[in-house]
Amino acid sequence: MTAARQAIHQGFLPTQGKSRAFVWKYSPVNWGRRPRHFHVEPELNLIASGHATFGIGDALVRVCQGDLLGFPPAQDHVLLEASPDLYLFAIGMEPTFSFDILRAAADESMLPLHLHLAVDDFRVLVGRASAVVDRDGFDQPCAELWEQAHWLGRRCRARMPVAMHVLTRRALSALSQAPDLELKSLADRLKTADSEISRYFHRDVGMNFARYRTRVRLLRLIELMDRGDLTLKSAAAAAGFGSYSQCHRIFQAELGCSPRRFFHAGLREQMQQAYDP
């Protein structure tokens, strides 16, 4: 199995303002490249021009103009290679807002996605994204863009050569509700072997079940601490860690620093602003 890849935490939404959704237009020529990172917000990447290679978990994914990528919360991703003319729209939103928009198909807000759009569908999405790019407070137009993109994803997924396995879909849904869920408990609930869940989960998400569960718990910890009414010890317990010492060990292994340094010594802000040359 591929060795675990290091990733940092970088929130998607602008640190200024109170947007529940945002669209960035991104080019590595203009912005540089973010390190491998993950965040709590689900994200879509619409490739407007050029071509590129992404690292998504342990997988390499090649994209070109007209492709639509989707990253669920906690899935690490990084732009590895890009043509000089690469431009993409990065679309993301608060998980609760995404859930409200996609209420009729709530699991869709959490699923990895990679599809190539029909020309007319691509033009419509580019038009919607262009109308709100880099503009704060445009929640409703972003919601309409988000809903249409996921509708296209559901329509196209049935025609994909390798469809996401139902076990992966149910595992992602279960983890979003219970970040401390053990693989054995999930296997018993789904009446299948834990090896079956592991095999399809790694194929579909690009990382193993245990690593993804760890990321979900870390993001839950960050959300709880941001509310400002819990101690680290209490937040660790509420996020599904068995003890603060376990939380400290996992946090250090995943993010390269202790929870206290992340929250209280400015490292979080440094990670947020990190770009590779």
N, C-alpha and C positions, 0 to 999 in steps of 0.2 A: 504493500500500500504506500502511496506517496506520503512523504513526510509532511507534517503539519506546517502550514505556511503562516508566517507572522503577518499580522494586520493591525492597523491602528483604528481607533474610533474617530470618525469625522461625521458630525451631524450634517444632514442634507440641507435643511431649511436655513435661510439667512439668520445670522445671530442677531441682527437688528430687525425690528418690526415684529409683527405678530401674525404673519401669514400661516395658514394651515396647508397651503400648497404653493409650489413655486416651479417655474420653468427657467432653466439656465440654457443659454446657447454657448456651447463649449468647443474650443479648438485648442489642441495642445501647443500650436504655434504661438497663440496669444496668451495662454494661461500657464503653460507648463503642464506637468502631469501630477495628479495626486498619487501618493503612495497607495499600496494595497490597503483598503479600508472597508469598514462596515458601519451600519447605522440602523437606527430603529425605524426609519421611514422606508416604506416600499418605494422603489424607483423604476422608472422606465427610461430607456435610452432609444431615441429615434434617430437613426443615422441619415442625416440630410444630404451629405455628400462624402465622397472618398471611401476608404476602406481601412480596417483596423483589426488588430488581434487583442482580445481581452483575456485576462486570467480570471476565471470565476471559480473560486475554490481551487480544487486540483485540476480543473479542466481548462483547456485552451479553446476559445471560441472566436472564429473569424467572421467578421461582419462587413457589409458593404451598403452602399446607398439603397434605401428602401427597407432595411432590416429594423426590427423592433425587438429590443432586449428588455427583459424584466428581472429585477433583483428583489427577492423578498427581504424583509427585515432580517438582519444578522448574516446574510450571505456576503462574504468578502469578494471584492472585485477590484481590478486594476487594469488600466489601459497599458498594454505592453508595447505595441507597435502601431504606428499610424501613418497613413499617406499624408503628404503635405497639404492636401486639400480637404482633410477630414474636418467636418463640422457635424455636431450632433446636438439634439435637444435633450437635456436631462430633465426629467419630470418626476417630481416626488411630492409626497404629502404626509401629513400626520396619519398614523395607522387608524385612529378612531374615525377620522374624516373619510379615509378610504373605505372603511367598513360601512359607514353610513351611505356612501355613494353606491356601493356594490352589495347592498343588503340582500338582494335577491339571490346573490351567488357569493356569499361572504368569503368562501375559501379562495376565490380567484385573486383576492388582494395579496395573497401570500405565495403564489405559485411562481417558480422560475418560468421564463418565457424567452423563446427565440424563434422568430418567424420572419418571412419575407412578405411584405405587403404588396397587394395588387396596386397598379399605378394610380388608379383613382383614389383608393383608400389612403395611399401614401400622401397624395396631394392634399387631401382633406385634413389629415393629421398635421402636416407641415403648416397649413394655413391656420389651423387652430393654435398651434404652438407659437407661431410667429406673432399672433395677435396679443399674446400675454407674456412673451419672453422678457425676463429681467424686470417684471412689473409686480410690485408688492400690492397685496390686497385684492387680487383678482381671483378669489376663491371659486366663484361660480363658473366662470369660463374654464378654469383649470379642472373643475369637477366634470364638466361636459367632455373635455378632452380625455380625462382619465377613464370615464365610463365608456367612451367610444373605443378607446384603445383596448380595453379589456374585452369589450364585446367582439372586436375583431380577433383578439387572441383566442377566445372561446370558439369562434367560428372556424378559425384556421387550425386549431389544435387537433381536431378530428382528422385532418388530412396530413398531419405531420408523420414522417416515416417511423419515428420512435416516439410514441406518445408517453406522457408521464404516467407512471404506474399509479393505480388507485391507492396502494399502500403508502406511497410517498405523499400523496395528497392528504390522506387521513392523518399521517404522522405530523405533517406541518400544521394542520388544523389543531390537532391535539396539543402540540407544544405551545401554540399561541395561547392556549387556555391554561396550560399547566406546565410552566418551564422546568419544574422539578420531576417531570414524568420519566420514569425508568423505562428503558427499552423492553425489559422483560414484562413489565406491567402493560405496556402498549401491545406487545405481542399477545398476551393473554386476552386483552380486550378485543383484539381484532381476530383472535382465534387463528393465529398463524405462527410460524417460526420467527424468532428474532433475526435469524440470519437472512430471511427473505426480506424483511423490512430494511435491514442494513444494506443489502445488495442493491435494491432498487433506489433507496434514498441516496446513496453515494453516486449512483449513475445519474440521477435526475437533478441533484442539487450541487454536486461537485465537492461535497465534503461529507464526512460520516455523521451519523446521527448524534453521537456523543459530543462531537465538536460543535455542531449546530446548536444543540441544547445548551452547551456552555455559553455560546454567544447570546442566546435568548435570555439566559439568566443575567449575564452581565448588562445587557441593555435594560432589563427590568430594574436592576440595581441603580443604574444611572437615572432612569426615570423617577424612581422613588426618592433618590437623593435630591433631585432637582425640585421636588415639591417643598423641601426645606423643613419638614416636620418630623423627620426620623433621624436617629443616630445611624452610623455605619453598621453597627451590630444589628440593630433592628431591621434596617433595610436589607441586609444580607439574608436574614432569616425570611423576610417577606418575599425575597426574590427567589427562594428555593434552595439556598445553600444550607448545608447541614450545620455549619458553624461558621463563625467569623474567620477562624484560622483556615478553613477550607476555602472561603471566599478570597482571603488574602493570597493564598497559594495560587489559585486559578487566575485571579486578576493579574498577578505578577507574571505568570507564564504567558498569558494571552497578550497583555498590553505592555509588558516590560517595566512596570512600576507598581508600587503599592496603591491600594485605593486611596489612602490619605494623601499621597503625593499627587495623584490624579485630580482629586477634588479640591485640594487646599494649597497646592504648591505651584499652580500655573501650568502644569504639564498638559492639561486638557486643552487649554487655549493654544499651546504650541502645536499639539497634534492637529487641531482644527485648521491652523494656518499653513500646515506643511504642504509643500509642493516640491517635486523632484525637478531638477534642471532639465 
